[in-house]
């Protein structure tokens, strides 16, 4: 066990360390025309049900963007205290 009750394991990239969390992580690709993004980015799951393909609102820098959930996981390279929650799930985008 690592600090704060987190289990430390090898990251998804095979480099460095990752934090295995009890809650699932949503991997979100922001919907933007900016070409310099190297996503997807990891967010805590929103309160509402979400699945791959759902469109969610995410804080991104000094703005809030819509993004598509491209994966769900329980491993992230981001420390727990730096993860933020996705929210505002568009109901018409939640897969069955």
C-alpha positions in Angstrom: 0.0 0.0 0.0 1.2 3.5 -0.8 0.4 6.7 0.9 -3.2 7.6 1.7 -4.4 4.0 1.2 -3.5 3.9 -2.5 -1.9 0.8 -4.0 1.1 1.8 -6.1 1.5 -0.2 -9.3 3.2 0.1 -12.7 1.5 2.7 -15.0 -0.4 2.1 -18.1 2.6 3.2 -20.2 4.9 0.9 -18.4 7.0 3.8 -17.2 6.9 5.3 -13.7 4.2 4.6 -11.2 0.5 4.7 -11.3 -2.1 4.9 -8.5 -4.7 2.1 -8.4 -7.9 3.7 -7.1 -11.0 2.1 -5.7 -13.2 4.3 -8.0 -13.2 4.0 -11.8 -11.5 6.6 -13.9 -13.0 8.0 -17.1 -10.6 8.6 -19.9 -11.9 11.6 -21.8 -10.9 13.1 -25.1 -11.9 16.8 -25.1 -13.9 18.0 -28.1 -11.8 20.9 -29.3 -10.1 22.0 -32.5 -6.8 22.5 -30.7 -4.3 20.1 -32.4 -1.6 20.1 -29.7 -3.6 18.0 -27.2 -2.1 14.6 -26.4 -5.2 13.1 -24.7 -7.1 11.3 -23.5 -7.1 12.8 -20.0 -8.2 11.0 -16.8 -11.1 12.2 -14.7 -13.0 10.8 -11.8 -16.4 9.4 -12.9 -19.3 11.8 -12.7 -22.2 11.1 -10.4 -24.5 10.2 -13.3 -24.2 6.8 -15.1 -21.6 7.0 -17.9 -20.1 4.7 -20.5 -17.7 4.7 -23.4 -19.2 7.1 -25.9 -20.9 9.3 -23.4 -20.4 13.1 -23.8 -19.4 14.8 -20.5 -18.4 18.3 -19.4 -14.9 18.5 -18.0 -12.8 21.2 -16.5 -9.9 21.8 -18.8 -7.4 24.6 -18.0 -9.5 27.8 -17.3 -12.5 26.5 -19.3 -15.1 23.7 -19.3 -15.3 21.6 -22.4 -17.4 18.8 -23.6 -15.5 15.5 -24.1 -16.1 12.0 -25.2 -15.4 9.1 -22.7 -13.1 6.8 -24.7 -12.4 4.4 -21.9 -13.0 3.4 -18.3 -10.3 2.1 -16.0 -9.2 1.8 -12.4 -5.5 2.8 -13.0 -4.1 6.2 -13.6 -0.8 7.9 -13.7 -2.4 11.0 -12.1 -2.1 11.3 -8.2 -5.6 11.1 -6.5 -5.4 14.6 -5.2 -5.0 16.0 -8.7 -7.9 14.2 -10.3 -11.0 16.2 -10.9 -14.5 15.0 -11.6 -16.2 15.0 -15.0 -19.8 16.1 -14.8 -22.8 17.2 -16.9 -23.3 14.0 -18.7 -25.5 14.5 -21.8 -28.4 12.1 -21.3 -28.8 11.6 -25.1 -25.2 10.2 -25.3 -25.2 7.5 -22.6 -24.8 4.1 -24.3 -27.2 1.3 -23.3 
